[in-house]
């Protein structure tokens, strides 16, 4: 085995192990956007099948059932890159897709397996054309997210993530085109796939582990705090009273220092009280106040026909995405599901 083959095996193995571990975590994750998490997990599994075939060609083997099955899965996985990426965009941005359309998008995945019974080879150009169609659809459909800097309902965090994810898979498509020139460029395609896989893995690890575990680490900084229990209770009482009377939370520009100034205390004390007594961050507390009032008005008949987006903006949310996430967190329902349930309850 030459140096190039050794590097390919090392890259492929690294990508597969990391990809499968994170995919497993995403499938089991019970918080956040579960549908998007599961689609991202499926995309990682597809990448792992592609890498698996890259490992296979570096070893001597007979083309029997196991090898053929891995080859067919690899081809099928490449067909799935575009559809899964598009569906992930839709899921993360909470947009609906017709089940019939979803089924149609995945029909070509069967072609490699059909080729086993009705002998035919799948050339590279149909794979590349199919992938390109979905990259083009994503670019056109989500142009405002990928390249535009205009204000939209997508958070800057999600915008950056989707932009880099799109560019990563575009890189895979571009490097795969080099195979039209010479198959020796397969190494570059493999490198692009691994880079994309590792990026997704690192992002997932940071977003779903470090961010969540980091909140727990904040508790340690209060060990040497001089804040007494009586003072903390007093601050919490004043905070609740101010929120109820002045409804500071409907201000979209509300910040911890602004509220602390209103209560005439230092920001770090207010943050400590909210963290310790409510087990929330300041932003989570503000969102909980907003969602609590929104739940109340959604029960009123005069608000039944008002657009959910209008309600979100009226109560201080800057984006629909942040509103949907917060509402789901505090009610275990989407805003639409909650409103529909209220309609049913009112009729009964």
Protein Blocks (a to p, Z undefined) as FASTA:
>chain_A
ZZklmmmmmmmmmmmmmmmmmmmmmmmpcghjfklmmmmmmmmmmmmmmmmmmmmmmpcc
dddfklmmmmmmmmmmmmmmmmmmmmmmmmmnopacdfklmmmmmmmmmmmmmmmmmgcd
ddfklmmmmmmmmmmmmmmmmmmmmmmccdcfbdfklmmmmmmmmmmmmmmmmmmmmmmm
omklmmmmmmmmmmmmmmmmmmmmmmmmmmmmmmmmmmmmmmmpcbdfklmmmmmmmmmm
mmmmnommlpmkbcfklmmmmnopafklmmmmmmmmnopafklmmmmmmmmmmmmmmmpm
klmmpcfklmmmmnopabfklmmmmmmmmnopafklmmmmmmmmmmZZ
